[in-house]
Amino acid sequence: MRQRHFQKPIIGRASSSPSDKWCALVANLMPQFDTMPRTFRSVDHEAALDLTVRLGDCLPPTHLARFVADTIAQLDLSALYARFGKRGGVAYAPELLLGLLFYGYATGVFSSRKLERATYETIPFRFLAGNLHPDHDTLAEFRRAFLPDLQELFVQILLLAEAAGVLQLGNVSLDGTKIHADASKSHAVSHKRLLELEARLQAEVQELFALSEAADSGAVPPGMSVPEELALREARLARLAAAKTVLAARAAARFAAEQAEYEAKLAERGENTERTGRPPRGKPPTPPAPGPRDGDQYNFTDPDARIMKNSQNAGFDQHYNAQAAVAQASRLIVGVSLSNHPNDQAEVEPTLDSLPAALPAPTAAALDNGFFSAKNIATLEGRGISAYIATGRDAHHQSWQERFAGEPEPPAAGASPKVKMAFRLQTAAGKAIYGLRKSTVEPVIGIIKEVLGFRQFSLRGEAAARGEWVLVCLAYNLKRLHTLTFG
């Protein structure tokens, strides 16, 4: 067997630091190899720690960090400066903190603690911070306090894109996605469980009152404070009562929406019967039931979040419904909205309201079947936007006859909105506009969730989550605008 020779420990200077001890240990274990004919470049890590690096040599002129800094320099930040008090110590300039947030969200760094650490360890962040190091509390408080101002900065960046000639609004695509709220299912309670807990706590309160009356007889266990136990249960009952009130209000709003949808379905069936002279097919729609349901949930950490279906594992979790309107030509996000609605029926109008008034209105909009309703068609058409909304699920594998079929006969003047929309989607313009939906808004949402890795909000409450969604879309636009500018 070949004998192995091990190098002796390095001796000389004292090994005091953990790094020196580690090097000495490795030197003891490393085998002594025969001399090789080839030479290699090696690293003197001790000397490398004393190297002076010029950041300009590390960041080429087209680097995203430089682009972010140049873009922020063109923004009007007077509204942000106006919110700072006249007195106080030296504050970090908004440009510095915005640069860290914008670049962080554009590269998948969302945590304020990670942003702080990056100003020490990562060259682009060190450049944007100017070798300063705002702590995570400063970054988190700035993000929270200035969320309302981000919508205006979002619009300013779109105007810069238009001025640069890379944004022509034209046709847009709308879609939504569920994003996890900063809330856990373990801190939620269903309406059924709420009623059970309420009854149990009320029974315990009565028991404690009886125990308090018998305190003189020695019935109270040693170390037990009846007033403290009563106060604890009364506080829990108050929280459950507040949750029950919220669930009742949500149930009333849901009943109103479902009743309107039920009546619309009945009207559509009546129109079909009148047009065809035959009774409608299938079962009639079921009228909605008022009041909370057993499965309705309230979350104590983020009461605004809702239980929604999770596309990742087909389960249910606490989410928000985030919406984006994307320009088909440039794939820039031009409109954003957020709600706690589990479906997309009510999201068209708020998303259209978020489109910048300074930009020309889009000419057409493509949406999937989750948005289809006569009301949404009327909303789009009322704004001069041609609606192209799927009336059902798209077939994954169309036959060649379906793909190359000619345009069908136009529907009758009195046809239902669904029949008219189905015809519009079969026209050449409809196929062209709606066909771009999957290659515009869906990839944008995919990039946000898969490339940037944004899958959970850091802030709680619907208003805060909406502001953070604007920040995410703004950061995506910066990244996309950088690509459109430099290729």
C-alpha positions as CSV (number, residue, x, y, z in Angstrom):
1,M,0.0,0.0,0.0
2,R,1.3,3.4,-0.9
3,Q,2.4,5.4,2.1
4,R,0.8,8.9,2.4
5,H,2.8,11.8,3.7
6,F,1.1,14.6,5.5
7,Q,2.4,18.1,5.8
8,K,3.5,19.3,9.2
9,P,1.5,22.1,10.9
10,I,2.4,25.6,10.0
11,I,4.5,27.3,12.7
12,G,5.7,30.8,13.1
13,R,3.2,33.4,14.0
14,A,0.7,32.6,16.8
15,S,-2.6,31.2,15.7
16,S,-5.1,33.2,17.6
17,S,-8.0,33.8,15.3
18,P,-10.5,31.1,14.3
19,S,-9.4,31.5,10.7
20,D,-5.7,30.8,11.6
21,K,-6.7,27.8,13.6
22,W,-8.8,26.5,10.7
23,C,-5.8,26.9,8.3
24,A,-3.5,25.1,10.7
25,L,-5.9,22.2,11.0
26,V,-6.3,21.9,7.3
27,A,-2.6,22.0,6.8
28,N,-2.2,19.0,9.1
29,L,-4.7,17.0,7.2
30,M,-3.7,17.9,3.6
31,P,-1.7,15.2,1.8
32,Q,1.8,16.2,0.5
33,F,1.6,15.7,-3.3
34,D,4.5,15.0,-5.6
35,T,5.8,18.1,-7.5
36,M,3.7,18.6,-10.6
37,P,5.2,19.9,-13.9
38,R,2.4,22.5,-14.4
39,T,2.2,25.8,-12.5
40,F,-1.0,27.2,-11.1
41,R,-2.2,30.7,-10.0
42,S,-3.1,30.7,-6.4
43,V,-4.7,33.1,-4.0
44,D,-3.2,34.7,-1.0
45,H,-6.4,35.3,0.9
46,E,-4.7,37.3,3.7
47,A,-3.3,39.8,1.1
48,A,-6.6,39.8,-0.7
49,L,-8.4,41.2,2.3
50,D,-6.3,44.3,2.0
51,L,-7.1,44.9,-1.7
52,T,-8.6,48.2,-2.7
53,V,-11.4,47.7,-5.2
54,R,-12.8,50.5,-7.4
55,L,-16.6,50.0,-7.7
56,G,-16.5,51.5,-11.2
57,D,-14.4,48.6,-12.4
58,C,-17.0,46.1,-11.0
59,L,-20.1,47.7,-12.4
60,P,-20.1,48.2,-16.2
61,P,-21.9,51.3,-17.6
62,T,-25.0,49.2,-18.5
63,H,-25.3,47.6,-15.1
64,L,-28.8,47.5,-13.6
65,A,-27.6,49.3,-10.4
66,R,-26.3,52.2,-12.4
67,F,-29.6,52.3,-14.4
68,V,-31.6,52.4,-11.2
69,A,-29.5,55.3,-9.9
70,D,-29.8,57.2,-13.2
71,T,-33.6,56.7,-13.3
72,I,-34.1,57.8,-9.7
73,A,-32.1,61.0,-10.5
74,Q,-34.8,61.9,-13.1
75,L,-37.7,61.5,-10.7
76,D,-39.5,64.3,-8.9
77,L,-39.1,63.5,-5.3
78,S,-40.3,66.8,-3.9
79,A,-43.4,65.1,-2.3
80,L,-41.1,62.7,-0.4
81,Y,-38.9,65.5,0.8
82,A,-41.9,67.5,1.9
83,R,-42.9,64.8,4.4
84,F,-39.6,65.1,6.4
85,G,-39.8,67.3,9.4
86,K,-37.9,70.6,9.7
87,R,-36.0,69.4,12.8
88,G,-34.0,66.3,13.6
89,G,-30.7,64.8,12.9
90,V,-29.1,64.1,9.6
91,A,-31.4,61.8,7.6
92,Y,-30.7,59.5,4.7
93,A,-31.8,61.1,1.4
94,P,-34.8,59.4,-0.2
95,E,-32.8,58.7,-3.4
96,L,-30.4,56.5,-1.4
97,L,-33.2,54.5,0.3
98,L,-35.3,54.2,-2.9
99,G,-32.2,52.9,-4.7
100,L,-31.8,50.1,-2.2
101,L,-35.5,49.2,-2.3
102,F,-35.9,49.4,-6.0
103,Y,-32.7,47.4,-6.8
104,G,-33.5,45.0,-4.0
105,Y,-37.0,44.2,-5.2
106,A,-35.7,44.0,-8.8
107,T,-33.2,41.3,-7.8
108,G,-35.2,39.4,-5.3
109,V,-34.0,40.9,-2.0
110,F,-37.1,41.9,-0.1
111,S,-36.1,41.7,3.6
112,S,-34.9,44.9,5.2
113,R,-32.3,42.9,7.2
114,K,-30.9,41.4,4.0
115,L,-30.9,44.8,2.4
116,E,-28.8,46.2,5.3
117,R,-26.4,43.2,5.1
118,A,-26.1,43.7,1.3
119,T,-24.8,47.3,1.8
120,Y,-21.7,45.6,3.4
121,E,-21.4,42.5,1.3
122,T,-22.7,43.2,-2.2
123,I,-21.1,45.6,-4.7
124,P,-24.2,47.0,-6.4
125,F,-25.9,47.7,-3.0
126,R,-22.7,49.3,-1.7
127,F,-22.6,51.5,-4.8
128,L,-26.3,52.5,-4.4
129,A,-25.8,53.3,-0.7
130,G,-22.6,55.3,-1.4
131,N,-20.7,53.2,1.1
132,L,-23.3,54.1,3.8
133,H,-25.2,51.5,5.7
134,P,-28.8,52.3,6.7
135,D,-29.9,49.8,9.3
136,H,-32.9,47.6,8.7
137,D,-35.2,49.6,11.0
138,T,-34.6,52.7,8.9
139,L,-35.3,50.8,5.6
140,A,-38.4,49.1,7.0
141,E,-39.8,52.4,8.4
142,F,-39.1,54.3,5.2
143,R,-40.8,51.6,3.1
144,R,-43.8,51.6,5.4
145,A,-44.1,55.4,5.7
146,F,-43.7,56.2,2.0
147,L,-45.8,53.4,0.5
148,P,-48.6,56.0,-0.5
149,D,-46.0,57.9,-2.6
150,L,-44.9,54.9,-4.7
151,Q,-48.0,55.1,-7.0
152,E,-46.8,58.5,-8.2
153,L,-43.2,57.2,-8.7
154,F,-44.7,54.2,-10.6
155,V,-46.4,56.7,-13.0
156,Q,-43.3,58.8,-13.4
157,I,-41.3,55.8,-14.5
158,L,-43.9,54.9,-17.1
159,L,-43.8,58.5,-18.4
160,L,-40.0,58.2,-18.7
161,A,-40.5,55.0,-20.7
162,E,-43.0,56.7,-23.0
163,A,-40.5,59.6,-23.5
164,A,-37.8,57.1,-24.3
165,G,-40.0,55.6,-27.0
166,V,-40.3,52.1,-25.5
167,L,-43.9,52.4,-24.2
168,Q,-46.8,52.6,-26.6
169,L,-49.9,51.7,-24.6
170,G,-52.1,50.3,-27.5
171,N,-53.5,46.9,-26.4
172,V,-53.2,45.6,-22.8
173,S,-53.6,42.3,-21.1
174,L,-55.1,41.9,-17.6
175,D,-54.6,39.1,-15.2
176,G,-54.4,38.3,-11.5
177,T,-52.4,36.1,-9.2
178,K,-52.7,35.0,-5.6
179,I,-49.9,36.0,-3.3
180,H,-49.4,34.7,0.2
181,A,-50.2,37.2,3.0
182,D,-47.9,37.7,6.0
183,A,-50.3,35.5,8.0
184,S,-50.5,31.9,9.1
185,K,-53.5,29.6,9.0
186,S,-52.7,28.6,12.6
187,H,-53.8,32.1,13.7
188,A,-57.1,31.9,11.9
189,V,-60.5,30.7,13.1
190,S,-63.5,29.5,11.1
191,H,-67.0,30.8,11.8
192,K,-68.0,27.3,13.0
193,R,-65.0,27.0,15.3
194,L,-65.6,30.6,16.5
195,L,-69.1,29.8,17.7
196,E,-67.7,26.7,19.5
197,L,-65.0,28.7,21.2
198,E,-67.4,31.5,22.2
199,A,-69.8,29.0,23.9
200,R,-66.9,27.3,25.7
201,L,-65.4,30.6,27.0
202,Q,-68.8,31.8,28.1
203,A,-69.3,28.6,30.1
204,E,-65.8,29.0,31.6
205,V,-66.7,32.5,32.6
206,Q,-69.8,31.3,34.4
207,E,-67.7,28.6,36.2
208,L,-65.2,31.2,37.3
209,F,-67.9,33.5,38.6
210,A,-69.3,30.5,40.7
211,L,-65.8,29.7,41.8
212,S,-65.2,33.3,42.9
213,E,-68.3,33.2,45.1
214,A,-67.1,30.0,46.8
215,A,-63.6,31.4,47.3
216,D,-64.1,31.7,51.1
217,S,-64.7,28.0,51.3
218,G,-61.2,27.2,49.9
219,A,-62.5,25.9,46.5
220,V,-59.9,28.0,44.5
221,P,-56.8,26.0,43.7
222,P,-53.5,27.4,45.2
223,G,-51.8,30.0,43.0
224,M,-54.9,30.7,40.9
225,S,-56.2,34.3,40.5
226,V,-59.8,34.2,39.5
227,P,-59.8,37.9,38.4
228,E,-56.9,37.3,36.1
229,E,-58.5,34.2,34.6
230,L,-61.8,36.1,34.1
231,A,-60.0,39.0,32.4
232,L,-58.1,36.6,30.1
233,R,-61.4,35.0,28.9
234,E,-63.2,38.2,28.6
235,A,-60.5,39.6,26.3
236,R,-60.7,36.5,24.2
237,L,-64.5,36.8,24.0
238,A,-64.0,40.5,22.9
239,R,-61.7,39.4,20.1
240,L,-64.1,36.7,19.0
241,A,-67.0,39.1,19.0
242,A,-65.0,41.5,16.7
243,A,-64.2,38.6,14.4
244,K,-67.8,37.5,14.3
245,T,-68.9,41.1,13.3
246,V,-66.4,41.2,10.5
247,L,-67.5,37.8,9.2
248,A,-71.1,38.9,9.3
249,A,-70.3,42.0,7.2
250,R,-68.3,39.9,4.7
251,A,-71.2,37.5,4.4
252,A,-73.6,40.3,3.7
253,A,-71.4,41.7,1.0
254,R,-71.0,38.3,-0.5
255,F,-74.7,37.7,-0.5
256,A,-75.3,40.9,-2.4
257,A,-72.8,40.0,-5.1
258,E,-74.1,36.4,-5.4
259,Q,-77.7,37.6,-5.6
260,A,-76.8,40.0,-8.4
261,E,-75.0,37.1,-10.2
262,Y,-78.0,34.8,-9.6
263,E,-80.4,37.3,-11.1
264,A,-78.1,37.9,-14.1
265,K,-78.1,34.1,-14.8
266,L,-81.8,33.9,-14.6
267,A,-82.1,36.8,-17.0
268,E,-79.8,35.1,-19.4
269,R,-81.8,31.9,-19.3
270,G,-84.9,33.9,-19.9
271,E,-83.4,35.6,-22.9
272,N,-82.3,32.3,-24.4
273,T,-85.8,30.9,-23.9
274,E,-87.4,33.9,-25.6
275,R,-84.9,33.8,-28.5
276,T,-85.0,30.0,-29.2
277,G,-88.6,29.3,-28.0
278,R,-87.2,26.3,-26.0
279,P,-86.7,25.9,-22.3
280,P,-83.1,26.3,-21.2
281,R,-80.9,23.3,-20.7
282,G,-79.4,22.2,-17.4
283,K,-80.5,22.9,-13.9
284,P,-81.6,26.4,-12.9
285,P,-79.1,28.3,-10.8
286,T,-79.3,27.9,-7.1
287,P,-80.2,31.0,-5.1
288,P,-77.6,32.1,-2.6
289,A,-78.1,31.7,1.1
290,P,-77.5,34.7,3.4
291,G,-75.3,34.7,6.5
292,P,-71.9,33.4,7.3
293,R,-70.9,29.9,6.3
294,D,-69.1,27.4,8.6
295,G,-65.9,27.6,6.6
296,D,-65.7,31.5,6.6
297,Q,-62.4,32.4,8.3
298,Y,-60.9,35.3,10.1
299,N,-57.2,35.7,10.6
300,F,-56.0,37.5,13.7
301,T,-52.5,38.4,12.4
302,D,-53.8,40.0,9.2
303,P,-57.6,40.3,9.3
304,D,-57.7,41.7,5.8
305,A,-56.3,38.6,4.2
306,R,-58.6,35.9,2.9
307,I,-58.5,32.1,2.5
308,M,-57.9,31.4,-1.2
309,K,-57.0,28.4,-3.3
310,N,-53.2,28.0,-3.6
311,S,-52.1,27.1,-7.1
312,Q,-48.9,25.6,-5.8
313,N,-50.4,22.7,-4.0
314,A,-54.1,23.0,-4.7
315,G,-54.6,23.7,-1.0
316,F,-56.0,26.8,0.7
317,D,-54.1,29.6,2.5
318,Q,-54.1,33.2,3.5
319,H,-53.7,35.3,0.3
320,Y,-54.3,38.6,-1.5
321,N,-55.4,38.9,-5.1
322,A,-52.9,41.0,-7.0
323,Q,-53.7,42.4,-10.4
324,A,-51.6,43.7,-13.3
325,A,-52.4,45.3,-16.6
326,V,-49.5,44.8,-19.1
327,A,-48.9,46.6,-22.3
328,Q,-48.7,43.9,-25.0
329,A,-46.0,45.7,-27.1
330,S,-43.5,46.3,-24.4
331,R,-44.6,44.0,-21.5
332,L,-44.4,46.9,-19.1
333,I,-46.9,46.9,-16.3
334,V,-49.1,50.0,-16.7
335,G,-51.8,49.3,-14.1
336,V,-51.9,47.6,-10.7
337,S,-54.5,46.8,-8.1
338,L,-54.9,44.5,-5.1
339,S,-57.9,43.1,-3.2
340,N,-58.9,40.3,-0.9
341,H,-61.5,38.9,-3.3
342,P,-61.1,35.2,-4.1
343,N,-62.0,35.7,-7.8
344,D,-61.4,38.3,-10.5
345,Q,-64.9,39.4,-11.2
346,A,-64.6,42.7,-9.4
347,E,-61.0,43.5,-10.4
348,V,-61.4,45.1,-13.8
349,E,-62.6,48.5,-12.8
350,P,-60.0,49.2,-10.0
351,T,-57.2,48.0,-12.4
352,L,-58.4,50.3,-15.1
353,D,-58.7,53.2,-12.6
354,S,-54.9,52.7,-11.9
355,L,-53.9,53.4,-15.5
356,P,-52.0,56.7,-15.6
357,A,-54.3,59.5,-16.8
358,A,-51.2,61.1,-18.4
359,L,-50.9,58.2,-20.8
360,P,-53.3,57.6,-23.7
361,A,-56.1,55.1,-23.0
362,P,-55.6,51.6,-24.3
363,T,-57.5,50.6,-27.4
364,A,-58.2,47.0,-26.5
365,A,-57.9,44.6,-23.5
366,A,-57.5,40.9,-23.4
367,L,-58.7,39.0,-20.3
368,D,-59.3,35.3,-19.4
369,N,-62.6,33.8,-18.6
370,G,-62.3,34.5,-14.9
371,F,-63.1,38.1,-15.7
372,F,-66.1,37.4,-17.9
373,S,-69.3,39.2,-17.0
374,A,-71.7,41.6,-18.8
375,K,-70.7,44.3,-16.3
376,N,-67.0,44.0,-17.1
377,I,-67.7,44.2,-20.8
378,A,-69.8,47.3,-20.3
379,T,-67.0,48.8,-18.0
380,L,-64.4,48.4,-20.7
381,E,-66.6,49.5,-23.6
382,G,-67.7,52.5,-21.6
383,R,-64.1,53.7,-21.5
384,G,-63.6,53.2,-25.2
385,I,-61.7,50.0,-24.8
386,S,-62.6,47.0,-27.0
387,A,-63.1,44.0,-24.7
388,Y,-61.7,40.5,-25.6
389,I,-62.7,38.3,-22.7
390,A,-62.7,34.5,-22.9
391,T,-66.2,33.0,-22.4
392,G,-64.8,29.6,-21.3
393,R,-61.6,27.6,-20.8
394,D,-59.2,27.5,-23.8
395,A,-58.6,24.1,-25.3
396,H,-55.0,23.0,-25.0
397,H,-54.9,21.1,-28.2
398,Q,-57.1,22.5,-31.0
399,S,-57.6,20.5,-34.1
400,W,-56.3,22.0,-37.4
401,Q,-59.9,22.5,-38.5
402,E,-60.5,24.7,-35.4
403,R,-57.3,26.6,-35.8
404,F,-57.8,27.5,-39.5
405,A,-61.6,27.8,-39.5
406,G,-63.0,30.9,-41.0
407,E,-65.0,33.5,-39.2
408,P,-68.5,32.3,-38.1
409,E,-71.7,34.1,-38.9
410,P,-72.3,37.3,-36.9
411,P,-74.8,36.7,-34.0
412,A,-78.2,38.3,-34.0
413,A,-78.6,41.8,-32.7
414,G,-80.5,40.5,-29.6
415,A,-77.9,37.8,-28.7
416,S,-76.6,37.6,-25.2
417,P,-73.2,39.3,-24.3
418,K,-71.7,35.9,-24.0
419,V,-72.7,34.9,-27.6
420,K,-71.5,38.2,-29.0
421,M,-68.1,37.9,-27.1
422,A,-67.6,34.4,-28.4
423,F,-68.1,35.7,-32.0
424,R,-65.7,38.6,-31.4
425,L,-63.0,36.2,-30.2
426,Q,-63.3,34.2,-33.4
427,T,-62.6,37.2,-35.6
428,A,-59.1,37.8,-37.0
429,A,-58.6,40.8,-34.7
430,G,-59.9,38.9,-31.7
431,K,-57.6,35.9,-32.3
432,A,-54.6,38.3,-32.7
433,I,-55.3,40.4,-29.6
434,Y,-56.4,37.6,-27.3
435,G,-53.7,35.3,-28.5
436,L,-51.1,37.7,-27.1
437,R,-52.4,37.5,-23.6
438,K,-50.6,34.3,-22.7
439,S,-47.3,35.7,-24.0
440,T,-47.6,39.1,-22.2
441,V,-49.2,39.2,-18.8
442,E,-48.7,35.6,-17.8
443,P,-44.9,35.7,-18.4
444,V,-44.7,39.0,-16.4
445,I,-46.5,37.4,-13.4
446,G,-44.2,34.3,-13.8
447,I,-41.1,36.5,-13.7
448,I,-42.3,38.3,-10.6
449,K,-43.0,35.0,-8.8
450,E,-40.3,32.7,-10.2
451,V,-37.4,34.9,-11.2
452,L,-37.7,37.7,-8.6
453,G,-39.1,35.2,-6.1
454,F,-41.8,37.4,-4.7
455,R,-44.4,35.0,-3.3
456,Q,-45.3,36.6,0.1
457,F,-45.9,40.1,1.3
458,S,-43.7,41.5,4.0
459,L,-46.4,43.9,5.2
460,R,-49.8,43.3,6.8
461,G,-53.1,44.8,6.0
462,E,-54.7,45.4,2.6
463,A,-53.5,49.0,2.2
464,A,-49.9,48.0,3.1
465,A,-50.0,45.0,0.8
466,R,-51.3,47.1,-2.0
467,G,-48.4,49.5,-1.6
468,E,-45.9,46.7,-1.6
469,W,-47.5,45.3,-4.8
470,V,-46.9,48.7,-6.4
471,L,-43.3,48.5,-5.3
472,V,-42.9,45.0,-6.8
473,C,-44.4,46.1,-10.1
474,L,-42.3,49.3,-10.2
475,A,-39.1,47.3,-9.6
476,Y,-40.2,44.8,-12.4
477,N,-40.7,47.8,-14.7
478,L,-37.2,49.1,-13.9
479,K,-35.7,45.7,-14.8
480,R,-37.8,45.5,-18.0
481,L,-37.0,49.0,-19.0
482,H,-33.3,48.3,-18.5
483,T,-33.7,45.3,-20.8
484,L,-35.5,47.4,-23.4
485,T,-32.9,50.1,-23.2
486,F,-29.7,48.0,-23.4
487,G,-31.0,44.7,-24.8
